[in-house]
Amino acid sequence: MSATSHQQHRRRRTYALVATAAGLATAGALAAALPATASPAPSGKGGHGHGHTSRYQDVQLLSFNDLHGNLEPPAGSSGRVTELQADGTTKTIDAGGVEYLATHLRQAREGNAYSVTAAGGDMVGASPLISGLFHDEPTVEALNKLKLDVTSVGNHEFDEGSKELARLQNGGCHPTDGCYSDKKFKGADFPYLAANVLSEKSGKPILKPYWVWKKKDVKIGFIGVTLEGTPGVVSAEGVKGLKFKDEVETINKYAKELQRQGVKSIVALIHEGGFPASTSYNYDCDSGSAGSGVSGPIVDIAKNITPAVDALVTGHTHNAYACTIPDPSGKPRTVTSASSFGRLYTDTTLTYDRRTGDIARTSVKSANHVVTRDVAKAPDMTALISKWNTLAAPIGNRPIGYISADIVKDGTESPLGDLIADAQLAYGKELDPETDLALMNPGGIRAPLTYAAQGAEGDGVVTYAEGFTVQPFSNTVNLQDLTGAQLVQVLKEQVSGTNAASPKILQISAGLTYTLDLTKSGADRVVTDSIKLNGAPIDPAATYRVAMNNFLAGGGDGFTTLGQGTNPLVGTDDLTVLQKYLTANSTPTNPIAPPAADRITVVR
């Protein structure tokens, strides 16, 4: 697997700098009137009212994205959303967990005879132990029970390569680990769509490019793509033999193909997203004007996708929005994203015109809804979680360390980022006493360490399962040599090149310090003269031994200079490294305190 970042900069396009704040955000609902001639059938009546078939039929589109195998309620801030109140204040709400998601989706479908459920990718990958330990078979089983109809692939669907993705689609036991029960894994009941992911050998999509949902005389086509930049955020092994094409060109191509087949209503499922202006999921991002409340890669994509596409379900950035962005003809078009980890779902109403076979775009309305935990748990999901937890318990419940308080992963520099970098530096010194520092990519840190017990282990106890949730990728911790000049260049690549619009700030080990001046632009935001190691300025001509995971060592996340290191040494996996550090440096009576996160001085 490869550790990825949540904010991507699209090649060949430039954007204004956006805040890389928490993945909880925004979005208003487009609520316009039905066409003057509309007479939608009563809900649940299948389009038949007053003894005849209505011209217009409301179709409910339920959607979510970036579940990442979070079957159980996510811990800490990963399991909360922010809600804007009428008086302008905000409050946080506990959210997520498939036992609750199932109940919310099933309740939402009640009375809607025409309902389809779609997802925007990253259903699996970077998953907690309950799913990741079993190569995400538990999540596919859960999605089948959720009655998911279709999803695009995301970058994390390629963490274990295209053959493993094909197994998740088609079923069969894992080629190495075999079957986990006496029943053969049957695979996904829903199609994964990968329109822009081509085999280098055949030049054709590795999975279906589109799928058509039909209900009586109503049909809607779905086209699924992942971000073109997937090779930059996934290990080279995961995308071996694959080509990733431009999202807009691909969607426009298959929209024409669907139209030739008589499918006029089209939804694009795009694993790429944007950054809303608010961290509140219910913020009205159309309050200024269409498209004014969201920035980032999805804006450019949305403005160039053919008007034949009626709505865009997006993801990847883990943000929440239900906005409109003008299409190439200047007309507003709904673009949605439901945060991540199953904390929200989007309910969109598409009004189908039986006369034209198309969606009446002026009547599309959409809003995000919280997956609250104040509803009854779905019994079938409880049973599924219990089954897999029983199998995982002997491994997952083992204590590996102790903490005195929550160690969070949020912020430009985070306490958990510092802890992981320190762990990798300590391990690096075991491999080679000359190791000088460690660098960790923020996208590889998937969850916080929480003080409150997640199960019966007791407060402050870090279990193997909790460690796995933080670092689920099985990356190796490697050593390589960089010159001082290269090290300075690496730090500047955090805020320049492909990372200029959406900085990826590496987490750094103790002893490395510098100033990040966000009032400047590009590479100048890293103040060269401020970069010091153990109080001494970096010597451009000197050689430094640096620890990092293999994803970074391969130049991932836009850090091309890291791919130029020399004298490599491959170590053990990163979770083992974190486990060793926690075990060696904490006891029940002397737990680890959260690091101060004071190594990077940020000027705003």
C-alpha positions in Angstrom: 0.0 0.0 0.0 1.1 3.6 -0.4 0.6 6.5 2.0 -1.2 9.3 0.2 -2.1 12.9 0.8 -5.7 14.2 0.7 -4.9 17.4 -1.2 -3.8 17.0 -4.8 -2.6 19.6 -7.3 -3.6 18.7 -10.9 -0.9 18.8 -13.5 -1.3 21.4 -16.2 -3.6 23.4 -14.1 -2.9 26.1 -11.4 -5.1 27.2 -8.5 -5.0 29.8 -5.7 -3.6 28.6 -2.4 -6.2 27.0 -0.3 -6.2 26.1 3.3 -5.6 22.4 4.0 -7.9 22.4 7.0 -9.7 19.4 8.4 -11.8 17.3 6.1 -15.2 18.5 7.4 -16.8 21.1 5.4 -19.6 22.6 3.8 -22.3 23.1 1.5 -25.4 24.6 0.5 -28.2 23.0 -1.4 -29.3 24.2 -4.8 -33.1 24.5 -4.4 -34.8 25.8 -7.5 -38.4 25.2 -8.6 -39.6 22.4 -10.8 -40.2 23.2 -14.5 -43.5 25.0 -14.9 -45.0 21.9 -16.5 -43.8 19.6 -13.9 -46.2 17.4 -12.0 -44.1 14.8 -10.1 -45.9 11.7 -9.0 -46.5 11.2 -5.2 -43.5 9.8 -3.5 -43.2 6.1 -3.8 -45.9 5.8 -6.5 -43.5 5.0 -9.3 -44.4 8.1 -11.3 -48.1 7.2 -11.6 -50.6 9.8 -10.4 -54.2 10.6 -11.2 -54.4 7.4 -13.3 -51.6 8.4 -15.8 -47.8 8.5 -15.9 -46.4 11.9 -15.1 -44.0 13.5 -17.4 -41.5 14.1 -14.6 -40.2 11.6 -12.2 -38.1 12.5 -9.1 -35.1 10.1 -8.7 -33.3 10.0 -5.4 -29.5 9.8 -5.7 -27.9 8.9 -2.4 -24.1 9.2 -2.4 -21.0 9.1 -0.2 -17.3 8.9 -0.7 -13.9 8.0 1.0 -15.2 5.4 3.4 -11.7 3.9 3.7 -13.0 0.8 5.5 -14.3 2.7 8.5 -16.9 0.1 9.6 -16.8 1.2 13.2 -17.3 4.8 14.3 -14.0 6.7 13.6 -12.0 7.9 16.6 -11.4 11.5 17.6 -11.9 14.4 15.1 -12.2 11.8 12.3 -15.6 10.8 13.8 -17.1 14.3 14.1 -18.5 16.9 11.8 -19.0 20.6 12.3 -22.5 22.1 11.9 -23.3 25.8 11.4 -26.1 27.0 13.6 -28.8 29.6 12.8 -27.1 32.2 15.0 -23.7 31.8 13.2 -22.1 29.6 15.9 -20.9 26.1 15.2 -21.2 22.8 17.1 -19.6 19.4 16.6 -21.6 16.2 16.1 -20.4 12.7 16.5 -20.8 10.9 13.2 -20.0 7.7 11.3 -20.1 4.0 11.6 -21.8 1.6 9.1 -24.3 0.4 11.7 -25.6 4.0 11.6 -25.0 4.7 8.0 -27.1 1.7 7.0 -30.0 2.9 9.2 -29.8 6.4 7.7 -29.7 5.2 4.1 -32.5 2.8 4.7 -34.6 5.5 6.3 -33.8 7.9 3.5 -35.0 5.4 0.9 -38.4 4.9 2.5 -41.2 6.2 0.2 -38.8 6.7 -2.7 -39.5 4.0 -5.3 -36.9 5.5 -7.6 -33.7 5.5 -5.5 -30.1 4.8 -6.5 -27.0 4.8 -4.3 -23.6 5.7 -5.7 -20.1 6.4 -4.3 -17.1 8.5 -5.3 -14.2 6.1 -4.7 -11.8 5.2 -1.9 -14.3 2.8 -0.4 -11.3 0.7 0.7 -7.6 1.3 1.4 -6.0 3.0 4.4 -8.5 1.0 6.4 -8.7 0.3 10.1 -7.6 -3.2 11.3 -11.1 -4.7 11.1 -11.0 -4.3 7.4 -7.4 -3.8 6.4 -6.2 -7.0 8.1 -8.5 -9.0 5.8 -7.7 -7.1 2.6 -10.9 -5.1 2.9 -13.2 -8.0 2.3 -15.3 -6.9 5.3 -15.9 -3.5 3.7 -17.0 -5.0 0.4 -19.4 -7.2 2.4 -20.7 -4.1 4.2 -21.2 -2.1 1.0 -23.2 -5.1 -0.4 -25.5 -4.9 2.6 -25.7 -1.1 2.2 -27.1 -1.8 -1.3 -24.5 0.3 -3.0 -25.4 0.3 -6.7 -22.2 1.7 -8.2 -18.9 3.4 -7.3 -15.9 5.0 -9.1 -12.5 3.7 -8.2 -10.3 6.0 -6.1 -6.5 6.1 -5.8 -6.7 3.8 -2.7 -8.4 1.1 -4.7 -4.9 0.6 -6.2 -3.0 0.3 -3.0 -2.6 -3.4 -3.5 -2.6 -3.3 -7.3 -5.0 -3.9 -10.1 -5.2 -7.6 -9.6 -6.4 -7.2 -6.0 -8.9 -4.6 -7.2 -10.2 -7.2 -9.7 -10.5 -9.7 -6.9 -12.6 -7.2 -4.8 -14.9 -6.8 -7.8 -15.1 -10.5 -8.9 -14.5 -12.4 -5.7 -12.2 -15.3 -4.8 -9.8 -15.9 -1.9 -6.7 -13.9 -1.4 -3.8 -15.3 -3.4 -1.5 -15.3 -0.3 -3.7 -15.3 2.8 -6.4 -17.5 1.4 -9.9 -17.6 2.7 -10.9 -16.2 6.1 -13.9 -18.5 6.5 -15.5 -21.6 5.0 -17.3 -19.3 2.6 -15.6 -18.1 -0.5 -15.4 -14.3 -0.8 -18.0 -13.4 -3.5 -16.8 -9.9 -4.3 -18.8 -6.7 -4.9 -22.4 -6.8 -5.9 -21.9 -3.4 -7.4 -19.7 -2.4 -10.3 -16.4 -0.4 -9.8 -16.1 2.1 -12.7 -12.6 3.0 -14.0 -13.2 4.8 -17.3 -9.8 6.6 -17.2 -7.7 3.7 -16.0 -6.3 1.8 -18.9 -4.2 -1.3 -19.3 -0.9 -0.3 -20.9 -1.0 -3.6 -22.9 -4.6 -3.3 -24.3 -5.2 0.4 -24.1 -8.7 -0.4 -22.7 -10.2 0.4 -19.3 -9.4 -2.3 -16.7 -12.9 -2.2 -15.4 -16.3 -1.0 -16.8 -16.1 2.7 -17.8 -19.8 3.3 -17.2 -23.0 1.7 -15.9 -26.7 2.4 -16.6 -29.3 2.3 -13.8 -32.8 1.5 -15.0 -36.2 1.5 -13.3 -39.1 0.9 -15.5 -38.9 3.7 -18.2 -36.3 5.8 -16.3 -32.6 5.3 -17.0 -29.5 7.2 -15.8 -25.9 6.6 -16.8 -23.0 6.7 -14.4 -19.4 7.3 -15.6 -16.6 6.7 -13.0 -13.1 8.1 -13.0 -10.3 8.6 -10.5 -7.8 11.5 -10.4 -5.4 11.5 -13.3 -2.6 12.1 -10.7 -3.1 8.7 -9.1 0.4 7.4 -9.9 1.8 10.3 -7.9 0.0 9.3 -4.7 0.2 5.5 -4.9 3.2 3.2 -4.8 4.7 2.4 -8.2 3.9 -1.3 -7.7 0.2 -0.5 -7.2 -0.2 1.2 -10.6 2.3 -1.0 -12.5 1.1 -1.6 -16.1 -1.6 1.1 -15.9 -2.2 4.4 -17.6 -4.4 7.2 -16.0 -6.1 9.5 -18.5 -7.5 13.0 -18.2 -10.8 13.1 -16.2 -12.5 15.7 -18.4 -11.6 14.1 -21.7 -12.6 10.7 -20.5 -16.0 11.7 -19.1 -16.8 13.7 -22.2 -15.9 10.7 -24.4 -18.2 8.3 -22.6 -21.0 10.8 -22.2 -21.2 10.9 -26.0 -21.2 7.1 -26.1 -24.0 7.0 -23.6 -26.0 9.5 -25.6 -25.5 7.4 -28.7 -27.1 4.5 -26.8 -30.1 6.7 -25.9 -29.0 7.5 -22.4 -29.5 11.3 -21.9 -29.4 11.5 -18.1 -25.8 11.2 -16.9 -24.0 11.4 -13.5 -20.2 11.5 -13.2 -18.5 9.8 -10.2 -15.2 11.6 -9.9 -12.5 10.7 -7.3 -11.2 14.3 -7.2 -12.5 17.2 -5.2 -12.3 20.7 -3.9 -11.9 22.8 -0.8 -15.0 24.7 0.5 -14.8 28.1 2.2 -16.2 26.7 5.5 -15.5 23.7 7.7 -19.2 23.4 8.4 -20.9 20.6 6.4 -24.1 22.7 6.0 -22.5 26.0 4.9 -24.3 27.5 1.9 -21.4 27.5 -0.6 -23.7 29.1 -3.2 -24.4 32.1 -1.0 -22.2 34.3 -3.1 -22.7 32.9 -6.6 -22.5 29.5 -8.3 -19.1 28.0 -7.7 -17.9 30.8 -5.4 -17.8 28.7 -2.3 -15.4 26.0 -3.4 -11.9 26.0 -4.9 -9.4 23.4 -6.0 -9.1 20.8 -8.8 -12.9 20.0 -9.1 -13.7 23.6 -10.2 -11.6 23.4 -13.4 -12.9 19.9 -14.0 -16.6 20.8 -13.5 -16.3 23.9 -15.8 -15.0 21.7 -18.7 -17.2 18.6 -18.4 -19.8 18.5 -21.2 -23.2 19.9 -20.2 -24.6 16.5 -21.1 -23.6 15.4 -17.6 -26.2 16.4 -15.1 -24.5 16.1 -11.8 -21.0 15.4 -10.3 -20.4 13.2 -7.2 -16.9 13.9 -6.1 -14.4 12.9 -3.3 -10.7 12.6 -2.5 -10.3 15.8 -0.5 -12.4 14.5 2.4 -14.4 17.7 2.4 -18.2 18.3 2.4 -20.1 20.5 -0.1 -23.3 20.5 -2.1 -22.6 23.4 -4.5 -23.2 24.4 -8.1 -20.4 25.2 -10.5 -21.2 26.5 -14.0 -20.8 24.0 -16.9 -19.2 25.1 -20.2 -22.5 26.6 -21.3 -22.6 28.8 -18.1 -25.5 26.9 -16.5 -25.2 25.9 -12.9 -24.6 22.2 -12.2 -24.7 20.3 -8.9 -21.4 19.1 -7.5 -21.3 17.2 -4.2 -19.0 15.6 -1.7 -19.9 13.9 1.6 -16.7 14.4 3.7 -15.2 11.0 4.5 -15.3 7.9 6.7 -19.1 7.5 6.4 -19.8 10.6 8.5 -22.2 12.1 5.9 -24.3 11.1 3.0 -25.7 13.3 0.2 -29.3 13.2 -0.8 -29.8 14.6 -4.3 -33.1 14.8 -6.2 -32.8 14.4 -10.0 -36.0 15.2 -11.8 -36.2 12.9 -14.9 -38.1 14.2 -17.9 -39.8 11.3 -19.6 -40.4 13.3 -22.7 -36.7 14.1 -23.3 -35.1 11.3 -21.3 -32.9 13.9 -19.6 -32.7 15.5 -16.2 -34.5 18.8 -15.7 -31.4 20.6 -14.4 -33.2 23.6 -13.0 -34.9 21.4 -10.5 -31.9 19.5 -9.1 -31.6 19.9 -5.4 -29.0 18.4 -3.0 -28.0 18.5 0.6 -25.6 16.6 2.9 -26.9 14.9 6.0 -25.1 13.8 9.1 -24.8 10.1 9.9 -25.7 10.6 13.5 -25.3 8.0 16.1 -28.7 8.6 17.8 -30.5 6.1 15.5 -30.9 2.4 16.0 -27.9 0.3 14.8 -28.6 -1.9 11.8 -28.5 -5.4 13.2 -27.0 -7.0 10.1 -24.1 -4.5 10.3 -23.6 -5.2 14.0 -23.4 -8.9 13.2 -20.9 -8.3 10.4 -18.6 -6.1 12.6 -18.8 -8.7 15.4 -17.8 -11.5 13.1 -14.7 -9.7 11.8 -13.7 -8.3 15.1 -13.7 -11.8 16.6 -11.3 -12.8 13.9 -9.1 -9.7 14.4 -9.2 -9.6 18.2 -6.2 -11.8 19.0 -4.0 -9.4 17.0 -5.8 -6.1 17.4 -6.3 -6.1 21.2 -2.7 -6.4 22.1 -1.3 -3.3 23.9 1.7 -1.7 22.2 2.1 1.5 24.3 0.6 4.1 26.6 -0.3 7.8 26.1 -1.2 10.5 28.6 -3.7 12.4 26.4 -5.0 12.5 22.8 -2.2 12.8 20.3 -3.9 14.5 17.3 -2.9 14.5 13.6 -4.4 17.9 12.7 -2.5 21.0 11.9 0.4 22.1 9.7 2.7 20.3 12.1 0.9 17.8 14.3 1.9 16.1 17.6 1.3 12.7 16.0 3.3 13.6 13.0 6.2 14.5 15.3 5.8 11.3 17.2 5.9 9.1 14.1 8.9 11.0 12.7 10.7 10.6 16.0 9.9 6.8 15.9 11.4 6.6 12.4 14.5 8.5 13.4 15.0 6.2 16.4 14.6 3.1 14.1 16.9 4.7 11.5 19.6 5.0 14.2 19.2 1.3 14.9 19.9 0.5 11.3 22.6 3.1 10.9 23.9 5.2 13.9 24.7 8.0 11.4 21.0 8.7 10.7 20.4 12.4 11.1 16.6 13.0 10.7 13.3 11.5 9.5 10.5 12.8 7.3 6.9 11.7 7.3 4.2 12.5 4.8 1.0 13.8 6.4 -1.3 11.8 4.2 0.2 8.6 5.6 -1.2 9.4 9.1 -4.7 8.2 8.9 -6.2 8.7 12.4 -5.3 10.2 15.8 -4.3 8.3 18.9 -7.1 8.8 21.4 -6.7 8.6 25.2 -10.2 7.3 25.8 -10.5 3.5 25.5 -11.9 2.2 22.2 -12.8 -1.1 23.8 -11.9 -2.9 27.0 -8.2 -2.1 27.0 -8.5 0.9 29.4 -7.9 4.7 29.0 -4.4 5.6 27.6 -3.7 2.2 26.2 -2.7 2.1 22.6 -3.6 -1.2 21.0 -2.2 -2.8 17.9 -5.5 -2.1 16.2 -5.3 1.6 17.0 -1.7 1.7 15.7 -2.8 -0.1 12.5 -5.5 2.5 12.0 -2.9 5.3 12.2 -0.5 3.6 9.8 -2.2 0.9 7.7 -0.1 1.0 4.6 2.7 -1.5 5.4 5.2 0.9 4.0 8.8 0.1 4.8 11.0 2.6 6.6 14.1 3.2 4.5 17.3 5.2 4.8 19.0 7.2 2.0 21.6 9.9 1.7 20.7 13.4 0.6 23.0 16.4 0.3 22.2 19.5 2.3 21.2 21.2 -0.9 18.8 18.4 -1.7 17.3 18.5 1.8 16.6 22.2 1.4 15.0 21.5 -2.0 12.8 18.7 -0.5 11.4 21.2 2.1 10.8 23.7 -0.7 8.9 21.1 -2.7 6.3 21.0 0.1 5.0 24.4 -1.2 6.1 24.5 -4.8 5.8 22.6 -8.0 2.9 20.2 -7.9 2.3 21.1 -4.2 2.2 24.9 -4.8 -1.6 25.2 -4.6 -2.1 22.6 -1.9 1.0 22.3 0.3 2.0 19.0 1.8 3.9 19.8 4.9 6.2 16.9 5.9 6.3 16.0 9.5 9.8 16.2 10.9 11.8 14.6 13.6 13.3 16.3 16.7 16.3 18.5 15.9 15.1 19.7 12.5 13.6 23.3 12.6 12.7 25.9 10.1 10.2 28.8 9.4 7.3 28.5 7.0 6.2 31.9 5.9 2.7 31.7 4.4 2.6 35.4 3.6 5.1 34.6 0.7 4.5 32.5 -2.4 5.9 29.3 -3.9 9.2 27.9 -2.7 10.0 31.2 -0.9 7.5 30.1 1.8 10.2 27.9 3.2 12.8 30.4 4.7 16.1 28.9 3.6 18.3 30.6 6.2 16.0 29.3 9.0 16.6 25.6 8.2 18.7 24.1 11.0 19.5 20.6 12.3 20.3 20.5 16.0 20.8 24.2 16.0 23.3 24.3 13.1 22.5 25.6 9.6 22.2 23.0 6.9 25.4 22.7 4.9 24.5 22.4 1.2 27.7 20.3 0.5 27.3 17.9 3.4 25.7 14.5 3.3 22.7 13.7 5.6 21.3 10.3 6.3 17.5 10.5 6.2 14.8 8.0 7.3 11.5 8.0 5.4 8.9 5.5 4.2 9.3 3.9 0.8 6.5 5.9 -0.7 8.4 9.1 -0.1 11.7 7.4 -1.0 10.2 6.8 -4.4 9.4 10.5 -4.9 5.7 10.2 -4.0 3.5 13.2 -3.2 5.5 15.5 -5.5 8.8 15.1 -3.7 10.8 14.3 -6.7 14.1 15.1 -5.0 13.5 12.3 -2.5 13.6 10.0 -5.4 17.2 11.0 -6.1 18.6 9.8 -2.8 21.6 7.5 -2.7 23.0 4.6 -0.6 19.5 3.2 0.1 18.8 0.8 2.9 15.4 -0.9 3.3 14.0 -1.5 6.8 10.9 -3.1 8.3 7.4 -1.8 8.0 6.3 1.5 9.5 3.7 0.1 11.9 6.4 -2.2 13.5 8.6 0.9 13.8 5.8 2.9 15.6 5.1 -0.1 17.8 8.7 -0.5 18.8 9.0 3.2 19.7 5.8 3.2 21.8 6.7 0.0 23.6 10.3 1.3 24.4 9.2 4.7 25.5 6.1 4.2 27.5 4.7 2.3 30.4 1.3 2.4 32.3 2.9 4.6 34.9 5.0 6.7 32.6 3.0 7.2 29.4 4.1 9.3 26.4 2.8 12.9 26.4 1.8 14.6 23.1 4.8 16.3 21.5 4.7 20.1 21.5 4.6 20.4 17.7 7.0 23.4 17.8 9.6 22.4 15.2 8.1 24.4 12.4 7.5 28.1 13.0 4.5 29.2 10.9 4.1 32.8 9.9 0.6 33.7 8.5 
